[in-house]
Amino acid sequence: MSTAKKEYKRVTVKSLVDMKKQGEKISMLTAYDYSMAKIVDAANVDVILVGDSASNVMAGHETTLPITLDQMIYHASSVIRAVNRALVVVDLPFGSYQSDPKEALRSAIRIMKESGAHAVKVEGGEEIKESVRRILNAGIPVMGHLGLTPQSIYKFGTYTVRAKESQEAKKLLDDAKMLEKLGCFGIVLEKIPAALTKKVSESITIPTIGIGGGRYADGQVLVIHDLLGMTHEFNPRFLRRYMHLFEDMSNAISQYVADVKSKDFPSEEEQY
């Protein structure tokens, strides 16, 4: 399998399938605002996820459940205005698609029309089959999400690794095949054993994106605040920090406060 990297001026859902065929790994990161999205897009990230993790890192909630559809549209609109290259995928928030396929379609249409996003992402398998089908039938690209699904945290009761037992692992594989058959263009696999990620990735033709799923996924995704070390108290095994911004920003702000208090700032050169 070739590892030659193709340059994509604009990443599409077809681009991601082509990347998998060519053996090129897919990079994916979250963004929730214009300034961050502009930086992420300029770094040639393939997919930007406007995740419902905004509920945690932007609004300070304990879970992803409180964020609303209107709030997701606001974040997605901000991101879209910054992006020139990446595919922008937006999470459908909790309560906007699970129980009613018609409501699911209305929610997806609102995101696409009001934000300008390129695709939506949903959590779950067989239990949301009709919602996924309804959205896809409207021509809206859908990315799936299996394994640890944060919107179901109160059902799980824990953020520990999922699908370690054979029965749950079989269901996850069956769900992945079902999502592919329905027409999803990719699937996020969160916090599952690496061996299962490998099996799923080899069993379907659409790309898998891992977060805590090991190296055998077709791509990887992280929350940008975690990667940059802004959420310094969050330390799961799967997270690699590339910066330590909590400490750096705290030090910079402390220095600013000290400079103001000591009358060092502004200096003669910093005034008109």
C-alpha positions in Angstrom: 0.0 0.0 0.0 1.4 3.4 -1.1 2.3 5.9 1.6 2.7 8.8 -0.9 1.0 11.9 0.4 -1.3 13.8 -1.9 -1.8 17.5 -1.4 -5.5 18.4 -0.9 -6.4 22.0 -1.5 -9.8 21.2 0.1 -10.4 18.0 2.1 -13.7 16.3 1.4 -15.4 13.1 2.6 -14.1 11.5 -0.6 -10.6 12.7 0.3 -10.7 10.7 3.6 -11.8 7.5 1.9 -8.9 8.0 -0.6 -6.5 8.6 2.2 -7.4 5.2 3.8 -7.0 3.5 0.4 -3.6 5.0 0.0 -2.5 4.2 3.6 -2.2 7.9 4.5 -3.2 8.6 8.1 -5.8 11.2 8.8 -5.3 14.0 11.2 -8.2 15.4 13.1 -8.5 18.0 15.9 -11.2 20.0 17.6 -11.8 23.7 17.3 -14.6 25.8 18.7 -13.8 29.4 17.7 -12.5 31.5 14.8 -9.0 32.2 16.1 -8.2 28.6 17.1 -9.7 27.2 13.9 -7.6 29.5 11.7 -4.4 28.2 13.4 -5.5 24.6 13.2 -6.5 24.9 9.5 -3.2 26.7 8.6 -1.3 23.7 10.1 -2.9 21.4 7.5 -5.1 19.3 9.8 -7.4 17.2 7.6 -10.5 17.4 9.7 -11.7 19.9 12.2 -14.3 18.6 14.7 -16.6 21.1 16.3 -17.2 18.8 19.1 -19.8 18.8 21.9 -16.7 18.7 24.1 -17.2 22.5 23.8 -19.5 21.9 26.7 -16.5 20.9 28.8 -13.6 23.0 27.6 -15.5 26.2 26.6 -18.4 26.3 29.0 -17.0 24.4 32.0 -19.7 21.7 32.3 -18.9 18.3 33.7 -20.3 16.4 30.7 -21.1 17.0 27.1 -24.9 16.8 27.7 -25.8 20.4 28.5 -24.7 22.0 25.2 -27.6 23.0 23.0 -28.1 22.8 19.2 -28.0 26.6 19.0 -24.7 26.7 20.9 -23.2 24.1 18.5 -24.3 26.2 15.5 -22.7 29.3 17.1 -19.4 27.4 17.5 -19.5 25.8 14.1 -20.3 29.1 12.4 -17.2 30.7 14.0 -15.0 27.8 12.9 -16.3 27.8 9.3 -15.4 31.4 8.8 -11.8 30.6 9.5 -11.3 27.4 7.5 -10.0 27.2 3.9 -8.8 23.6 3.7 -10.1 21.2 6.4 -13.3 19.3 6.4 -15.5 20.6 9.2 -17.6 18.1 11.0 -20.0 19.1 13.7 -21.4 17.0 16.6 -25.1 16.7 16.9 -25.7 17.4 20.6 -27.4 15.2 23.1 -31.2 15.1 22.6 -31.2 16.4 19.1 -31.3 13.1 17.2 -31.5 10.0 19.4 -35.2 9.3 19.7 -36.9 10.9 16.7 -35.5 10.5 13.1 -37.5 13.5 12.0 -36.0 15.6 14.8 -32.6 14.2 13.9 -33.0 15.4 10.3 -34.2 18.9 11.4 -31.2 19.2 13.7 -28.7 18.2 11.0 -30.3 20.5 8.4 -30.1 23.4 10.9 -26.4 22.8 11.4 -25.7 22.5 7.7 -27.8 25.6 6.7 -27.0 27.9 9.6 -23.3 27.2 10.1 -22.1 26.1 6.6 -20.5 23.0 8.0 -19.6 20.1 5.8 -20.8 17.1 7.8 -22.3 16.0 11.1 -21.3 13.4 13.7 -23.5 11.2 15.8 -22.9 8.7 18.7 -24.3 5.2 18.6 -25.0 2.2 16.4 -28.2 0.1 15.9 -30.2 2.2 18.3 -29.9 5.4 16.1 -30.1 3.6 12.8 -33.2 5.3 11.5 -31.9 8.7 12.5 -28.7 8.1 10.6 -30.6 6.8 7.6 -32.9 9.9 7.5 -30.0 12.3 7.7 -28.1 10.5 4.9 -31.1 10.3 2.7 -31.2 14.1 2.8 -27.7 14.2 1.3 -26.0 15.2 4.6 -22.6 13.4 5.2 -22.5 11.6 8.5 -19.6 10.4 10.6 -20.3 7.8 13.3 -18.9 7.4 16.8 -18.6 4.1 18.6 -17.0 2.8 21.8 -17.0 5.2 24.6 -19.8 7.6 23.7 -19.7 10.6 26.1 -23.4 11.5 25.5 -24.2 8.1 27.2 -21.9 8.6 30.2 -24.7 8.3 32.7 -25.6 4.9 31.2 -22.0 3.7 31.3 -21.3 5.4 34.7 -17.6 5.6 33.9 -15.1 6.8 31.3 -13.2 3.5 31.3 -12.3 1.5 28.2 -15.3 0.0 26.3 -15.7 -3.2 24.4 -13.2 -5.3 26.4 -15.7 -8.1 26.6 -16.5 -10.2 23.5 -20.2 -9.4 23.4 -19.8 -5.7 23.4 -16.9 -6.0 21.0 -19.0 -8.0 18.6 -21.8 -5.4 18.8 -19.3 -2.6 18.1 -18.0 -4.4 15.0 -21.6 -5.1 13.8 -22.5 -1.4 14.4 -19.5 -0.3 12.4 -20.4 -2.5 9.5 -24.0 -1.2 9.7 -22.9 2.5 9.7 -20.7 1.8 6.6 -23.6 0.1 4.9 -26.0 3.0 5.6 -23.5 5.3 4.0 -21.4 7.0 6.7 -18.1 8.3 5.5 -16.1 7.5 8.7 -16.3 6.4 12.3 -14.7 7.7 15.5 -13.6 4.8 17.8 -13.1 6.1 21.3 -11.4 4.3 24.1 -11.5 0.7 22.9 -8.7 -2.0 22.8 -6.2 -1.5 20.0 -6.8 -5.0 18.8 -10.5 -4.2 18.3 -9.7 -1.0 16.5 -7.5 -3.0 14.1 -10.2 -5.5 13.5 -12.8 -2.8 12.8 -10.5 -0.8 10.6 -9.7 -3.9 8.5 -13.4 -4.9 8.2 -14.7 -1.7 6.7 -13.7 0.5 3.7 -14.5 3.8 5.4 -11.8 5.4 7.6 -11.7 5.0 11.4 -10.5 7.8 13.6 -9.2 6.8 17.0 -9.1 8.6 20.3 -7.7 6.2 22.8 -8.1 3.4 20.2 -4.5 2.8 19.5 -2.3 3.0 16.4 -4.4 0.8 14.1 -7.0 3.4 13.3 -6.9 5.2 10.0 -6.5 8.5 11.7 -6.4 10.2 15.1 -8.3 12.9 16.9 -7.6 14.9 20.0 -9.2 17.8 21.8 -7.1 20.9 21.0 -7.1 22.1 24.6 -5.7 18.8 25.7 -3.0 18.7 23.0 -1.8 22.2 23.9 -1.8 21.5 27.7 -4.5 24.0 28.5 -6.6 21.4 30.3 -3.6 20.5 32.5 -5.5 18.3 35.0 -6.7 15.8 32.3 -4.1 13.0 31.9 -5.5 9.9 30.1 -3.1 7.4 28.7 -3.9 8.2 25.1 -3.1 11.9 25.4 0.2 13.3 24.1 0.8 16.9 25.1 2.6 19.0 22.5 2.7 22.1 24.6 2.1 23.1 28.2 0.1 26.3 27.7 -1.5 26.3 31.2 1.8 27.0 32.8 3.1 29.3 30.0 -0.1 31.4 29.9 -0.3 31.6 33.7 3.3 32.8 33.8 2.8 35.4 31.1 -0.4 36.8 32.7 1.3 36.9 36.1 4.2 38.9 34.6 1.7 41.3 33.0 0.0 41.9 36.3 3.4 42.5 38.0 4.4 44.9 35.2 1.2 46.9 35.6 1.5 47.0 39.4 5.1 48.1 39.2 4.3 50.8 36.6 6.7 49.1 34.2 4.0 48.7 31.6 3.4 50.7 29.5 6.8 52.1 28.9 7.7 55.3 27.0 7.9 53.3 23.8 4.5 51.8 24.3 2.5 55.0 24.5 1.5 57.6 21.9 
